[in-house]
Amino acid sequence: MDWKDTLAQRIFPGVDYRKINENEVMSNLPLQMGLYFNVIFVPVWLIVMSVLFYDKVTLEIAPKHKFIYIKKKNQFHCYSDFVKFVMTTVCLLTVVIEVMRLHLGFEGNLRDKIPELAGFWLLSALLQLPLQLFLLLNPHLQLRAVEKT
């Protein structure tokens, strides 16, 4: 018995995920579980990302020094117009691409559609990964602890 078979029997007891309607299903169970939990946590990620972006744009933030209680106002104005445009565009593109990526992943994996599954992997590797790395590793953006985790 394969580890996927035992895991599937623990999570979905009594369901033979290999045969549905007498046709063999070739979907990948670990990928489907990852997509399922990703869909559950995407709204939380979207709320956190929106609140942090709003925080960067409008709210006052305290500096990193322990004993200084002067608040800096609106750190977003410190960036050049180009950086503001790029950061806003990257945040919006990340949200749109994430929704498309999850849809293509579900369609491709559950219905055994190779073009949708290939689109899912291409969106993940070629678009989503560089955008997320830009938001995480750009030295000019001041990241909060929540954004680093």
N, C-alpha and C positions, 0 to 999 in steps of 0.2 A: 504494500500500500504506500503510495506517494505521500509526502508531507502535505501537498495541496488537498489530497483526498481526506486526510484526517482533519485538517483545519476546516474544510468545507462541512464535514459531518458535525463538527463541534458547533459551528456558527449556524448552519442551516440543517438541523437533523432531519433525516428522512427524505431529503431531496437529492436526487442523483443529478449533479450539475453537468455531467457528461452527456446525458441523453435527455433531450426534451423533445416531445412529439416524434419520437423514434428517429430523430436526426441527431447525429453527433455534433455537439457544440464545441467549437474550437476556441472559445473565449478564454482569456487568461484570468484566473481567479485573483491572484495577488494584484494585478493591475486594476481589476474591477473593485476590489476592496479599497485600494488607494484612491481611486476616483470617487468612490462613494463617500469616504471620510473627507476628501478634499471638498466635495460639494457641501458637506455639512459645515465645514469650517470656513468656507469662503465668505459667507456673510459676516462672520466675526472679523476676519481679516480685512474685509472692505470697510467695516465700521472703524476699526483701529486705524487703518490707513487714512480714511477721511478725516478723523478727528486729529490725527497728527499733522496732516497737511493743513487743516484749518488752524491748528495751533501755530504752525510755522508762518502762516500768512497774517493772522490777525491778533492773536492773544499775546499778552505780555509773558515773558519767560524770566525766570530767575537765573543768574549766572551760576557757574559751577563752583564758585568760591563759597566756603562754608560761612564765613563771618561777614560777608557783604550782602546786605538785603536790598540793595538798589535793583530795581527791575529794569531790564532793557525792554524797549517797546518795539514790537514788530520787526523781527530779524529778517523778514523776507525783503524789506526795502534795501538791505545791505547788498543784496545780489545784483548783478547787472541784469539788464532787460533780457539778454540772451539766456542767461542761466535760469531766470524765472520762466521764460517760455519753454525751455528744454525740460525743466523739472515738472511743470504742469502737463506738458505733452506726454512725458514718460509715465506719469501717474495715470493719466486717462487711458493711454494705450495699454498699460499693464492690466487695467480692469477689463477693458474690452477683449483683449487677447485671452485673458484667463477664462472668461465666459465662453468664448468660441472654442478654446482648447478643451474645456471640460465637456462641452456638447459633442465635439468630434470624438473624444475619447470614449464616451458612453456609446455613441452610435457605432463606432468602429469595433469596439470590443464585444458588445452584446449581440449585434446583428452580423458579426463576422464580415464587416465591410472593410476591405483593405485600403481603399483610398482615404476613408475617414480616419482610420487608424494611422496611416502615414501622415495625414495632415496634423493629427494630434502630436505625433512625435516631432514633426518639423516645426510646429508652433512652439513646442516646448524647448527644443534645442536651439533654434535659430532666432527666435524673437523673445520669448519669455525669459530665458536664462540671461541674455545680455542686458535686458532692461532691469531685471532684478539685481544683477551685479552692479549696474550703474547706480541704482538707488542705495545699495549697500556699501560699495567701495569708493564712491566719489569723495575725495578728501575735502572738497569745498562745502559739502552739505553737513550741517551740524546734526548728527543723529542722536536720537534719544535712546535710552536703554531698551525700550520696547521695540524700536526699529532694528536693533542689532540682534534680537533673539529670533 
